């Protein structure tokens, strides 16, 4: 199981800060949901969700990440490198 951050509008996965990919296998695995949510909040990432990926894709799930009121909420959409 992999814990990934996914941009809601573009459906791209976070590879590293400012670097996104369409391939979930190339994305950064946070290994725990809290780590992914903390990273998103600490870096002011908006418009992202938690994507939980399993080896069998039929079990994949996505979950919203509530916006923190103390973090900035404006950021450019990600670009795929």
C-alpha positions in Angstrom: 0.0 0.0 0.0 1.2 3.5 -0.9 0.2 6.8 0.6 0.4 9.5 -2.1 -0.6 13.2 -2.6 -2.7 13.8 -5.7 -3.6 17.1 -7.2 -7.4 17.0 -7.5 -7.8 19.0 -10.8 -4.8 17.5 -12.7 -4.8 14.1 -11.1 -1.0 14.2 -11.0 0.9 12.7 -8.1 3.6 14.5 -6.0 7.1 13.2 -6.8 8.9 16.0 -4.9 8.1 19.5 -3.9 7.2 21.3 -7.2 7.6 18.0 -9.2 4.5 16.0 -10.2 4.0 12.8 -12.2 1.1 11.0 -13.9 2.6 7.7 -12.8 1.8 6.7 -9.2 4.8 4.3 -9.2 7.1 7.4 -9.6 5.4 9.4 -6.8 6.7 9.9 -3.3 5.3 7.3 -0.9 4.6 9.0 2.5 3.9 5.5 4.0 1.5 7.0 6.5 -1.6 9.3 6.0 -0.6 11.7 8.7 2.8 12.3 7.1 1.2 13.1 3.8 -1.3 15.5 5.4 1.4 17.2 7.5 3.6 17.7 4.4 0.7 19.2 2.4 -0.1 21.7 5.2 3.5 22.6 6.0 4.2 23.4 2.3 0.9 25.2 1.7 -0.3 22.7 -0.9 -3.9 23.3 -1.8 -6.2 21.3 -4.0 -4.6 18.0 -3.1 -6.0 14.8 -1.7 -4.7 11.7 -0.2 -4.5 8.8 -2.6 -4.2 5.3 -1.1 -2.9 2.9 -3.8 -2.9 -0.9 -3.4 -1.3 -3.5 -5.6 -4.8 -4.3 -6.8 -6.2 -1.0 -8.1 -9.8 -2.0 -7.4 -9.1 -1.2 -3.8 -7.6 2.3 -4.4 -9.2 5.1 -2.4 -8.9 8.9 -2.3 -9.6 11.1 0.7 -9.9 14.9 1.0 -7.3 16.8 3.1 -9.1 19.6 5.0 -7.5 23.0 4.5 -5.7 24.5 7.6 -6.8 28.0 8.4 -3.2 29.0 9.3 -1.6 28.0 5.9 -1.8 29.9 2.6 -4.4 28.4 0.2 -3.2 29.8 -3.1 -0.8 28.0 -5.2 -0.3 27.5 -9.0 -1.5 24.2 -10.4 1.3 21.7 -10.7 3.2 21.1 -13.9 4.3 17.6 -15.0 8.0 17.3 -15.6 
